[in-house]
């Protein structure tokens, strides 16, 4: 965000109320300055009418050189009307509203305006100037205030045509005025010359008859000289008029060339911006596809790791069961050796039969314990195997269901939109909607071109599970013709 030239400090107070952070922005004004240019006229009677949210709040008189500067409040919608008697009024809309979540730290530079006022002409329709010739608003992409390019494109052609018509009418009036002035001058010269000739003729008649013939000859010579001088004056005047017209023609050609160069530069810059927007959109689509693919691979990796963990757990349980079995066998082996030693000691005793019976009973108990341990190990192994099988079956079923769902969706899309590109024209009364559906496998992208009868045209894109959004004409053309 840019630093204000007059080092205006923006204070932000933070309050914590009921667990929420509330941000208050100091009331820093938005400064507008610039210059008004009056075509072939002075600043006398010129003024700027300021309307805020539909109500007139102030009038501003520009300086004699056309310069002006004033402050506007934020979070308001202004209409600035530049007016002068006998000239076409121009309006500029300034929307100072800011996003509620905008983190304002300093402020913005004063915004410069240059406004050209053209003289009113008969038979020229200036209805387009009842609407703003431009709209200025906050652009979140650049974090600054700038012209609304979409609105500018919408009205630019009509404004330029009307201004050109006004200029042509003004030039025609000036040329006609010059011709009339020249005619008046020539008539005045002829009238004056006639008066002089009549005076000379009266004087000659009063003179003697003897000198009449000589005077008549002299008059004849003077008349010839006068006529020659008149012709010379006419030739000089015509030469001067033609030279002036040629000079004006050259000035007009230079102005037109300069204007065409400016228009070409503006058009080139607009095309470059549109190309950048289209390229950015393609990059965003590629990024989304990559993120979706990464998520799918991450899910598969998670399922694989879960299966490996369960396999490791099963192997661990088997190893623990095997270790317990070996330990139990070792214990039984030691007890057997001790019993054998004791039996050897008691062979000579009378209770040998009793010991043999006891040995038989213990052996049966050992065998039963081994069978129970083996059954428990087998039951645990079967349970884990059944869980793994069920998990694998669930994964397989989910994949099968997803495949069937995609297959069914693809069938519906194929039936509803048989071609890759499907176009439909809808008449909505005050507007015409051209709906273009682009089919890529089982994915649909819908593009809308909305043309209003009053001349406005807008472009939208609708993607599945997403809100419709505005797009530029360049991106629209690239998308439907790609």
Buried (B, 14 or more C-beta within 10 A) or exposed (E): EEEBEEEBEBEEEEEEEEEEEEEEBEEBBBBBEBBBBBBEBEBEEBBBBBBBEEEEEEEBEBEEEBEBEEEBBBEBBBBBBBBBEEBBBBBBBBBBEBEEEEEBEEBBEBBEBEBBBBBBBEEBEBEBBEBBBBBBBBEEEEEEBEEBBBBBEBBBEBBEEBBEBBBEBBEEEEEEEBEEEBEEEBEEBEEEEEEEBEEBEEEBEEEEEEEEEEBEEEBEEEEEEBEEEBEEEEEEBEEEEEEEEEEBEEEEEEEEEEEEEEEEEEEEEBEEEBBEBBEEBBEEEEEEEEEEEEEEEEEEEEBEEEBEEBEEEBEEBBEEBEEEBEEBEEEBEEEBEEBEEEBEEBEEEEEEEEBEEEBEEBEEEBEEEBEEBEEEBEEBBEEBEEEBEEBEEEBEEEEEEEEEEEEEEBEEBEEEBEEEEBEEEEEEEEBBBBBBBBBEEBEBBBBBBBEEEEEEBBBBBBBEEEEEEEBBBBBBBBBBEE
